[in-house]
Amino acid sequence: MTVMHSEIELPRTYETDIINITNKVKTAVNRSKIKEGIVSIFNAGSTGAIITLEFEPGLLKDIPEFLERIIPKSITYHHEQTWHDNNGHSHVRASLMGPSLTVPIHEGKLIHGTWQQIAFLELDDKPRDRHLIVTIIGE
């Protein structure tokens, strides 16, 4: 069993940015030479998420609009009373979406749907430089 680690650097992301990282993950898998296994993509931060979606203009608008409806920025969050940083909504959204994703690898290729891409979703209200951890396990 082989385990490989790499990082995906995302300089300066802004709230509601959705960044297609599928090709970056594919590159990491290709470099690993692992033919059968899994790849885990993890956001090392509490206000971003790793998701799959059909990366198309409509969904790039629908997802932030949906998050605003179910977890609005305009209400008070207890987190903000603790830290006074005005991003309680960012933490709640991130906890709902999740910080990681695991994708199977078969014959050296990611297994995903035709219209399914892997993306990073920025949820913080402050610009961030992001470091995504990619761990590839297999043979």
N, C-alpha and C positions, 0 to 999 in steps of 0.2 A: 504494500500500500504506500502510495506517495502522497505527500501533502505539500502544496505550493502556496505561497502567499504573494500577493502584490497589492498595489493601491491604485485607485483612480482618483486623480486630483481634479477637483472642480473649483477653479478660481472664481471668486466673487459671484455667488448666487443671490438672488433676490426673492422675496416672498412671492409664492405661487409660480416660480420658475419650475418647469417640468423639462428635464434634460434627458434625452434619449442616450442611454449608456450601453445599449445592446452591442454595438461594434467594439467598444472598449472591453466588455466582458468576453466577447468572442476572441479578441486578440489575446487576452490573458489565458484563456483555455487553450488556444493554439500554441502559445509559448510553453505551456506546461507539458505538452506532449501526452497528457492523460487522455486515454481513449474511452474508458468507461468509469463513470463516477458522478460526482455532483460538484456544483460550484455554489458557494454562498457569497452573497454580496451584502455587506453590512455597513450601515451609516454609523460612524463613531460620533454621535451627537444626539441630543434629545429633542431636536426640533426639525427633523427631516425624515423622509420616508423613502423606502425602496418599493416600487410598485410595478405591476405589468399593466399594459393598456395598449389599445390601438393608437399609435402616435399620429393623430390627425388633428387638424385645427379645431374641429368642433369639441372634441374631448378636452383639448388643452384649455378651452373656455369653460366647459361643463364642470370639470372637477373642482376648480377653485370656487365657482359659483355654488356648487353643491355644498362644499365645506363651509362656506359663509352662511348658508341656510341652516345647517345642522349645528355648527359650532361658530357662532358669530363673534367677530372681533369687538363688537359694541357692548357686550355685557361684562360685568365684573367677575374676575376669577380670583380664587383664594391665593393662587400662586403669586399674583401681582401684589397682594398685601404682604407677602413674605419678602419678595425681592425687589418690588417697585420697578419692574422692568417692562411692564405692559405687554408681555407676550404669553400670557396664560393660555390664550386660544391656540398658540403655536404648539405648546406642549400637549394639550388635549388632542389636537388634530394628529400630532405625530404618534401619540400612544394608540389612537384608533387605527391609523394606517399601518404602523409597524416599521421597525428599523432595518429589517433584513428580508431576503428572499433566497430560496434555494431552488436551483434549476438543474435537472438531470443532464448528464453528458452521455451520449451514445455515439460510438464510432468517431470520437474526437470532436463532435459537434454538439452545440446546445440544442436541447429539445424544447421547442416552443412553437406556438401556433403561427400560421401564415401571417396573421395580422397582429401578432402579439410581440410587443417590444418591452424591454426592461428600462425603467426610468427612475431617476432621482427626482423627488418632489420636495422643493424647499418650502418650509412652513414657517420659518422665523421671520419676524418683521424687521430684522436688521440684516444687512448684507453679511454673508459668511463665505469663507474659503472652506470647502468641504474635502474631506479625505475619506473615501470609501474603501473598505477593506475587502479584498477578494481572496477567498480561500478555496482552493481546488483540491478535492480529495478523490483518489481513485487509482486506477492502474492503467 
